[in-house]
Amino acid sequence: MDKPKVGIVGEILVKFHPGANNDLVEYLESEGCEAVVPDFADFMLYCGYNSVVKYEELSGTYKSMVGGNLLIRYIEHYRKEMKLRLKTVRGLRLLRPLNIWLTRLQRCSLFVIKQGRAGF
């Protein structure tokens, strides 16, 4: 039987620091669940895309938008190499590029990145 997967979301410190989340990963695993914690690169992608949205939708600067796009391209470049190597591992789900996630999110009528936290 597959273990139920439980995603840990929220503020960056709570997601990654056991002391800040009361050892949530350890607790979930002791209860028979699989804790799913996004990697730090996902947080960096969120930060990069947030700069793009601020420029396009709010009053962000052009310089920050360019920096955000460069950050996204840099991370996705290294993920591409990693994904090529991981394709040989059976049963492993590969990471999708940020633009695929964004296309899916933009189809939702409630997609507003600045009204809360969008998790990637």
FENDAHU-V343255 format. One record per helix or strand. SS is the DSSP state (A for helix, B for strand). FROM is the first residue (numbers start at 0). LEN is the number of residues. If there is no record, write none. Layout:
ss: (SS;SS)
from: (FROM;FROM)
len: (LEN;LEN)
This chain:
ss: (B;A;A;B;A;A;A;A)
from: (4;11;23;33;39;61;97;112)
len: (4;5;7;4;18;25;9;3)
